Amino acid sequence: EYITEIINRAGGLLPEAYPMASEMIRNNEKINLSFEKILKNPRSKENFFVIDGDSIIINSKSNTVKILGEVHQPGVYKFNKRKKVMDYVELAGGFTKNASKNETYVTYPNGESSSLFLFGLLRDPKVHDGSVITVVSKLETEPFSFTEYITNLTSIWADFTQAYMLV
């Protein structure tokens, strides 16, 4: 059976159900999928076939947003649908001096994520109820090394050439 068939057989979702934060567990691992898309369109390619041992967990809204990492006051804050990532960063006291602003991202309850910056441009994505905003430390990010990139690329090319010559 598919996820939608099981949910329908159970009587559907209660009004307090929050499909975006719902999850499917298989072999003790969370499978990231969009319950919202599946429930809106049961014929969606994302509708998942359920097997023995799978668990479907329908969560409710938490009305919170969690902010982790390099902000002055990391923690859990009340969700406000009008606020975006930068609003929550300001609410948490702003970036610390060790914050890697380019490595700031929001993870949504369904497992998808979005970066604050794309190609160096500020996007300030929307935040959903139950999201987690992470501000990575400059100390955790490695600078791009052109020399290392070329070395790895050359090594891959040499391996490919050698394999081609053997064939």
ChimeraX commands (.cxc) that place a marker at each C-alpha (Angstrom):
marker #1 position 0.00,0.00,0.00 radius 0.5
marker #1 position 0.98,3.60,-0.50 radius 0.5
marker #1 position 1.23,6.24,2.23 radius 0.5
marker #1 position -2.00,7.93,1.12 radius 0.5
marker #1 position -3.92,4.64,1.20 radius 0.5
marker #1 position -2.82,3.95,4.79 radius 0.5
marker #1 position -3.67,7.50,5.93 radius 0.5
marker #1 position -7.11,7.29,4.27 radius 0.5
marker #1 position -7.74,3.86,5.82 radius 0.5
marker #1 position -6.90,5.38,9.23 radius 0.5
marker #1 position -9.61,8.02,8.72 radius 0.5
marker #1 position -7.46,10.83,7.33 radius 0.5
marker #1 position -5.60,13.55,9.18 radius 0.5
marker #1 position -6.86,15.42,12.21 radius 0.5
marker #1 position -7.16,19.23,11.95 radius 0.5
marker #1 position -4.03,19.72,14.09 radius 0.5
marker #1 position -1.91,17.48,11.82 radius 0.5
marker #1 position 1.09,19.15,10.21 radius 0.5
marker #1 position 2.04,17.20,7.06 radius 0.5
marker #1 position 5.27,19.18,6.52 radius 0.5
marker #1 position 6.67,17.95,9.85 radius 0.5
marker #1 position 5.46,14.39,9.38 radius 0.5
marker #1 position 7.90,11.61,8.68 radius 0.5
marker #1 position 8.33,8.08,7.46 radius 0.5
marker #1 position 10.87,5.81,9.16 radius 0.5
marker #1 position 12.39,2.79,7.43 radius 0.5
marker #1 position 15.14,0.71,9.06 radius 0.5
marker #1 position 15.54,3.35,11.80 radius 0.5
marker #1 position 16.23,6.07,9.20 radius 0.5
marker #1 position 14.01,9.02,8.35 radius 0.5
marker #1 position 13.02,9.17,4.69 radius 0.5
marker #1 position 12.77,12.79,3.56 radius 0.5
marker #1 position 9.63,13.23,1.52 radius 0.5
marker #1 position 6.92,15.82,1.16 radius 0.5
marker #1 position 3.74,14.61,2.86 radius 0.5
marker #1 position 2.10,17.85,1.67 radius 0.5
marker #1 position 2.66,17.00,-2.02 radius 0.5
marker #1 position 1.67,13.37,-1.48 radius 0.5
marker #1 position -1.59,14.24,0.27 radius 0.5
marker #1 position -2.51,16.93,-2.27 radius 0.5
marker #1 position -1.82,14.58,-5.16 radius 0.5
marker #1 position -1.92,10.85,-4.28 radius 0.5
marker #1 position -0.72,10.05,-7.83 radius 0.5
marker #1 position 2.46,12.04,-7.19 radius 0.5
marker #1 position 5.76,10.28,-7.85 radius 0.5
marker #1 position 6.61,11.06,-4.21 radius 0.5
marker #1 position 3.82,8.79,-2.90 radius 0.5
marker #1 position 5.83,6.04,-1.26 radius 0.5
marker #1 position 5.15,2.31,-1.16 radius 0.5
marker #1 position 5.11,1.19,2.49 radius 0.5
marker #1 position 6.69,-2.13,3.51 radius 0.5
marker #1 position 6.62,-4.18,6.72 radius 0.5
marker #1 position 8.36,-2.39,9.58 radius 0.5
marker #1 position 7.88,1.13,8.19 radius 0.5
marker #1 position 6.48,3.79,10.52 radius 0.5
marker #1 position 4.45,6.82,9.51 radius 0.5
marker #1 position 4.48,9.59,12.11 radius 0.5
marker #1 position 2.05,12.46,11.69 radius 0.5
marker #1 position 3.28,15.36,13.81 radius 0.5
marker #1 position 1.53,18.54,14.84 radius 0.5
marker #1 position 2.85,22.10,14.64 radius 0.5
marker #1 position 5.45,23.00,17.24 radius 0.5
marker #1 position 5.00,26.78,16.81 radius 0.5
marker #1 position 8.76,27.11,17.24 radius 0.5
marker #1 position 11.93,27.76,15.23 radius 0.5
marker #1 position 15.33,26.59,16.47 radius 0.5
marker #1 position 18.47,28.65,15.83 radius 0.5
marker #1 position 21.83,26.89,16.16 radius 0.5
marker #1 position 25.44,27.93,15.77 radius 0.5
marker #1 position 27.13,31.28,15.54 radius 0.5
marker #1 position 24.48,33.69,16.82 radius 0.5
marker #1 position 24.64,35.48,20.16 radius 0.5
marker #1 position 21.61,33.70,21.66 radius 0.5
marker #1 position 21.10,30.28,20.05 radius 0.5
marker #1 position 17.88,28.61,21.13 radius 0.5
marker #1 position 14.23,28.00,20.39 radius 0.5
marker #1 position 12.03,30.93,19.39 radius 0.5
marker #1 position 8.29,31.35,18.81 radius 0.5
marker #1 position 7.33,30.83,15.17 radius 0.5
marker #1 position 5.98,33.84,13.29 radius 0.5
marker #1 position 4.90,33.23,9.68 radius 0.5
marker #1 position 5.92,36.77,8.67 radius 0.5
marker #1 position 9.56,36.34,9.71 radius 0.5
marker #1 position 12.36,35.20,7.43 radius 0.5
marker #1 position 15.81,33.81,8.26 radius 0.5
marker #1 position 17.46,37.22,8.86 radius 0.5
marker #1 position 14.59,38.22,11.19 radius 0.5
marker #1 position 15.28,35.16,13.35 radius 0.5
marker #1 position 19.05,35.78,13.25 radius 0.5
marker #1 position 18.38,39.31,14.55 radius 0.5
marker #1 position 16.01,37.91,17.18 radius 0.5
marker #1 position 18.89,35.68,18.33 radius 0.5
marker #1 position 21.19,38.69,18.75 radius 0.5
marker #1 position 22.73,38.65,15.29 radius 0.5
marker #1 position 25.77,36.88,13.89 radius 0.5
marker #1 position 28.84,36.42,16.07 radius 0.5
marker #1 position 32.27,37.45,14.75 radius 0.5
marker #1 position 32.99,33.77,14.01 radius 0.5
marker #1 position 29.85,33.33,11.88 radius 0.5
marker #1 position 30.27,32.22,8.29 radius 0.5
marker #1 position 27.30,34.13,6.90 radius 0.5
marker #1 position 27.64,32.38,3.52 radius 0.5
marker #1 position 27.17,29.05,5.33 radius 0.5
marker #1 position 23.83,29.94,6.93 radius 0.5
marker #1 position 20.92,27.72,6.01 radius 0.5
marker #1 position 17.42,26.74,7.09 radius 0.5
marker #1 position 16.32,23.11,7.33 radius 0.5
marker #1 position 12.58,22.61,6.95 radius 0.5
marker #1 position 10.59,20.01,8.91 radius 0.5
marker #1 position 10.33,17.80,5.81 radius 0.5
marker #1 position 14.14,17.55,5.58 radius 0.5
marker #1 position 14.65,19.99,2.69 radius 0.5
marker #1 position 16.98,22.92,3.21 radius 0.5
marker #1 position 17.69,26.33,1.72 radius 0.5
marker #1 position 20.77,28.50,1.95 radius 0.5
marker #1 position 20.69,32.13,3.05 radius 0.5
marker #1 position 23.12,33.05,0.28 radius 0.5
marker #1 position 23.19,31.73,-3.28 radius 0.5
marker #1 position 26.29,32.58,-5.32 radius 0.5
marker #1 position 27.10,35.28,-2.78 radius 0.5
marker #1 position 23.68,36.97,-3.05 radius 0.5
marker #1 position 21.38,37.29,-0.04 radius 0.5
marker #1 position 18.13,35.35,-0.59 radius 0.5
marker #1 position 16.60,35.40,2.92 radius 0.5
marker #1 position 14.35,32.33,2.48 radius 0.5
marker #1 position 11.00,31.83,4.13 radius 0.5
marker #1 position 10.91,29.96,7.45 radius 0.5
marker #1 position 8.24,27.35,8.23 radius 0.5
marker #1 position 6.94,26.22,11.60 radius 0.5
marker #1 position 9.41,23.69,13.05 radius 0.5
marker #1 position 12.37,24.84,10.94 radius 0.5
marker #1 position 15.97,24.83,12.17 radius 0.5
marker #1 position 18.28,27.70,11.22 radius 0.5
marker #1 position 21.98,26.85,11.34 radius 0.5
marker #1 position 24.80,29.40,11.25 radius 0.5
marker #1 position 28.10,27.62,10.64 radius 0.5
marker #1 position 31.36,28.81,12.20 radius 0.5
marker #1 position 34.16,30.16,9.99 radius 0.5
marker #1 position 36.40,27.69,11.81 radius 0.5
marker #1 position 34.31,24.76,10.49 radius 0.5
marker #1 position 34.39,25.80,6.84 radius 0.5
marker #1 position 37.40,25.08,4.67 radius 0.5
marker #1 position 38.41,27.71,2.16 radius 0.5
marker #1 position 38.34,26.66,-1.49 radius 0.5
marker #1 position 41.78,25.51,-2.58 radius 0.5
marker #1 position 42.32,25.79,-6.30 radius 0.5
marker #1 position 45.55,23.79,-6.03 radius 0.5
marker #1 position 43.80,20.93,-4.23 radius 0.5
marker #1 position 40.97,21.05,-6.78 radius 0.5
marker #1 position 43.39,20.79,-9.73 radius 0.5
marker #1 position 45.36,18.02,-7.98 radius 0.5
marker #1 position 42.18,15.98,-7.46 radius 0.5
marker #1 position 40.97,16.65,-10.98 radius 0.5
marker #1 position 44.35,15.57,-12.43 radius 0.5
marker #1 position 44.29,12.40,-10.34 radius 0.5
marker #1 position 40.81,11.51,-11.55 radius 0.5
marker #1 position 41.79,12.22,-15.15 radius 0.5
marker #1 position 44.91,10.02,-14.82 radius 0.5
marker #1 position 42.82,7.17,-13.36 radius 0.5
marker #1 position 40.27,7.51,-16.15 radius 0.5
marker #1 position 43.00,7.55,-18.82 radius 0.5
marker #1 position 44.69,4.50,-17.31 radius 0.5
marker #1 position 41.39,2.58,-17.20 radius 0.5
marker #1 position 40.69,3.55,-20.82 radius 0.5
marker #1 position 44.13,2.39,-21.93 radius 0.5
marker #1 position 43.64,-0.96,-20.19 radius 0.5
marker #1 position 40.39,-1.53,-22.04 radius 0.5
marker link #1:1,2 radius 0.2
marker link #1:2,3 radius 0.2
marker link #1:3,4 radius 0.2
marker link #1:4,5 radius 0.2
marker link #1:5,6 radius 0.2
marker link #1:6,7 radius 0.2
marker link #1:7,8 radius 0.2
marker link #1:8,9 radius 0.2
marker link #1:9,10 radius 0.2
marker link #1:10,11 radius 0.2
marker link #1:11,12 radius 0.2
marker link #1:12,13 radius 0.2
marker link #1:13,14 radius 0.2
marker link #1:14,15 radius 0.2
marker link #1:15,16 radius 0.2
marker link #1:16,17 radius 0.2
marker link #1:17,18 radius 0.2
marker link #1:18,19 radius 0.2
marker link #1:19,20 radius 0.2
marker link #1:20,21 radius 0.2
marker link #1:21,22 radius 0.2
marker link #1:22,23 radius 0.2
marker link #1:23,24 radius 0.2
marker link #1:24,25 radius 0.2
marker link #1:25,26 radius 0.2
marker link #1:26,27 radius 0.2
marker link #1:27,28 radius 0.2
marker link #1:28,29 radius 0.2
marker link #1:29,30 radius 0.2
marker link #1:30,31 radius 0.2
marker link #1:31,32 radius 0.2
marker link #1:32,33 radius 0.2
marker link #1:33,34 radius 0.2
marker link #1:34,35 radius 0.2
marker link #1:35,36 radius 0.2
marker link #1:36,37 radius 0.2
marker link #1:37,38 radius 0.2
marker link #1:38,39 radius 0.2
marker link #1:39,40 radius 0.2
marker link #1:40,41 radius 0.2
marker link #1:41,42 radius 0.2
marker link #1:42,43 radius 0.2
marker link #1:43,44 radius 0.2
marker link #1:44,45 radius 0.2
marker link #1:45,46 radius 0.2
marker link #1:46,47 radius 0.2
marker link #1:47,48 radius 0.2
marker link #1:48,49 radius 0.2
marker link #1:49,50 radius 0.2
marker link #1:50,51 radius 0.2
marker link #1:51,52 radius 0.2
marker link #1:52,53 radius 0.2
marker link #1:53,54 radius 0.2
marker link #1:54,55 radius 0.2
marker link #1:55,56 radius 0.2
marker link #1:56,57 radius 0.2
marker link #1:57,58 radius 0.2
marker link #1:58,59 radius 0.2
marker link #1:59,60 radius 0.2
marker link #1:60,61 radius 0.2
marker link #1:61,62 radius 0.2
marker link #1:62,63 radius 0.2
marker link #1:63,64 radius 0.2
marker link #1:64,65 radius 0.2
marker link #1:65,66 radius 0.2
marker link #1:66,67 radius 0.2
marker link #1:67,68 radius 0.2
marker link #1:68,69 radius 0.2
marker link #1:69,70 radius 0.2
marker link #1:70,71 radius 0.2
marker link #1:71,72 radius 0.2
marker link #1:72,73 radius 0.2
marker link #1:73,74 radius 0.2
marker link #1:74,75 radius 0.2
marker link #1:75,76 radius 0.2
marker link #1:76,77 radius 0.2
marker link #1:77,78 radius 0.2
marker link #1:78,79 radius 0.2
marker link #1:79,80 radius 0.2
marker link #1:80,81 radius 0.2
marker link #1:81,82 radius 0.2
marker link #1:82,83 radius 0.2
marker link #1:83,84 radius 0.2
marker link #1:84,85 radius 0.2
marker link #1:85,86 radius 0.2
marker link #1:86,87 radius 0.2
marker link #1:87,88 radius 0.2
marker link #1:88,89 radius 0.2
marker link #1:89,90 radius 0.2
marker link #1:90,91 radius 0.2
marker link #1:91,92 radius 0.2
marker link #1:92,93 radius 0.2
marker link #1:93,94 radius 0.2
marker link #1:94,95 radius 0.2
marker link #1:95,96 radius 0.2
marker link #1:96,97 radius 0.2
marker link #1:97,98 radius 0.2
marker link #1:98,99 radius 0.2
marker link #1:99,100 radius 0.2
marker link #1:100,101 radius 0.2
marker link #1:101,102 radius 0.2
marker link #1:102,103 radius 0.2
marker link #1:103,104 radius 0.2
marker link #1:104,105 radius 0.2
marker link #1:105,106 radius 0.2
marker link #1:106,107 radius 0.2
marker link #1:107,108 radius 0.2
marker link #1:108,109 radius 0.2
marker link #1:109,110 radius 0.2
marker link #1:110,111 radius 0.2
marker link #1:111,112 radius 0.2
marker link #1:112,113 radius 0.2
marker link #1:113,114 radius 0.2
marker link #1:114,115 radius 0.2
marker link #1:115,116 radius 0.2
marker link #1:116,117 radius 0.2
marker link #1:117,118 radius 0.2
marker link #1:118,119 radius 0.2
marker link #1:119,120 radius 0.2
marker link #1:120,121 radius 0.2
marker link #1:121,122 radius 0.2
marker link #1:122,123 radius 0.2
marker link #1:123,124 radius 0.2
marker link #1:124,125 radius 0.2
marker link #1:125,126 radius 0.2
marker link #1:126,127 radius 0.2
marker link #1:127,128 radius 0.2
marker link #1:128,129 radius 0.2
marker link #1:129,130 radius 0.2
marker link #1:130,131 radius 0.2
marker link #1:131,132 radius 0.2
marker link #1:132,133 radius 0.2
marker link #1:133,134 radius 0.2
marker link #1:134,135 radius 0.2
marker link #1:135,136 radius 0.2
marker link #1:136,137 radius 0.2
marker link #1:137,138 radius 0.2
marker link #1:138,139 radius 0.2
marker link #1:139,140 radius 0.2
marker link #1:140,141 radius 0.2
marker link #1:141,142 radius 0.2
marker link #1:142,143 radius 0.2
marker link #1:143,144 radius 0.2
marker link #1:144,145 radius 0.2
marker link #1:145,146 radius 0.2
marker link #1:146,147 radius 0.2
marker link #1:147,148 radius 0.2
marker link #1:148,149 radius 0.2
marker link #1:149,150 radius 0.2
marker link #1:150,151 radius 0.2
marker link #1:151,152 radius 0.2
marker link #1:152,153 radius 0.2
marker link #1:153,154 radius 0.2
marker link #1:154,155 radius 0.2
marker link #1:155,156 radius 0.2
marker link #1:156,157 radius 0.2
marker link #1:157,158 radius 0.2
marker link #1:158,159 radius 0.2
marker link #1:159,160 radius 0.2
marker link #1:160,161 radius 0.2
marker link #1:161,162 radius 0.2
marker link #1:162,163 radius 0.2
marker link #1:163,164 radius 0.2
marker link #1:164,165 radius 0.2
marker link #1:165,166 radius 0.2
marker link #1:166,167 radius 0.2
view
